[in-house]
């Protein structure tokens, strides 16, 4: 990870957020951004909303600072990292020496997949290769620096892909770093101001096609794009192959990190920056890739309790992201042994329990006319797709309350000030009895159930009001 227009084909299907299209027949895409950006976003991705990111590699062995350990130690020679090595390893120790200790002896792909399914996630993205260049699959183009040749001596990526798909709930994807900090081919191309492409032609393209053809990921999450232009990476030509000829051409989604000038402009979904959460509706589909450990994507033994997001914070991030039309990709960093520490698992399981009750406000939802309430800032809105029809003429709106109203046990909603007469019913997800509510001068006041009932039902972290309207409210599309 780094520190710190789509035009839509006209189809008979409903278009949401300007990027979704159902029932369209894909044509041939040309290697131009105008053509590539016209590709409709596969529906599964927008419906999924929640994904799990996994940063795992040789950097899990020193497990110190962050996944940028190698470049911080031997590139920028940051004092903290240099001193860590001097205090703990013999002189002459190399980064490659760490690989033999990347043993993954406790790695169980099925256990990982089951945890991710329990979290309520709908897709998983594994770092197939980070900036260190080490691949988690037996790449034919990375001899001696992959998980089969050194370390686990296993096809880690293949095992997880199979386990993830076996859940019947999760879709599998991969992260891939375009550049490698110390790859000689890349450094030589860089020395020639990227006017030659020995690294791209001999490493990146063959490796990406091997990944796609062998493992058929349905997310391709590129990174390491910021040093060279997209022309060097031949990004447009690769996209044309991916969308026209690859075995996942109809279902795969890609992000926006494919060279300088592509970030937040091109790709099936935009990431714009790490931990991107703009808090307002975006014109293009986007994703919030974020970490439970606020300071690192990879595992680190020097993490402190306060560095980890609480469950309330994690669910708050999820709710605000989805309300504004985004997906959330929640990162965990496994240990070198292949285990996911209890604090990560606890956060994910708690999120899964919340989603089991409040999922209708998240999965397959779409942004409403309003995202955030004007009177109560801790309330965020979503709407059910296609929730009105000619026969029932009802629309379902979800208002998720992030802060419990302890003083009044009621919440004020300004979004309904002009639609009081159209409210048919208000309930709380997980509590079946209709709630009491009344109009006010500037909106409505909704009374929560008795606090002891909420506690008995174990409704916590955030509370979702289901508001049924007898009118067709316009949606932002």
Secondary structure, 3 states (H helix, E strand, C coil): CCCCCCCCCCCCCCCCCCCECCCCCCCCCCCCHHHHCCCCECHHHHHHCEEEEECCCCHHHHCCCCCCHHHHHHCCCCHHHHHHHHHHCCCCCCHHHHHHHCCCCCCCHHHHHHHHHHCCCCEEEEEEECCCCCECCCCCCCCCCECCCCCCCCCHHHHHHHHHHHCCCCEEEEEEECCCCCCHHHHHHHHCCCCCCHHHHHHHHHHHHHHHHHHCCCEEEEECCCCCEHHHHCHHHHHHHHHHCCCCCCCCEECCCCCECCCCCCCCCECCCCCCCCCCCCCCCEEEEEECECCCCCCCCCCCHHHECCHHHHHHHHHHHHHCCEEEEEEECCCCCCCCCHHHHHHHHHHHHHHHHHHHHCCCEECCCCCECCCCCCEEEEEECCCCCCCCCCEEEEEEECCCCCCCCEEEEHHHCCCHHHEEEEEECCECCCCCEEEECCEEEEECCCHHHHHHCCCCCCEEEEEEECCCCCCCC
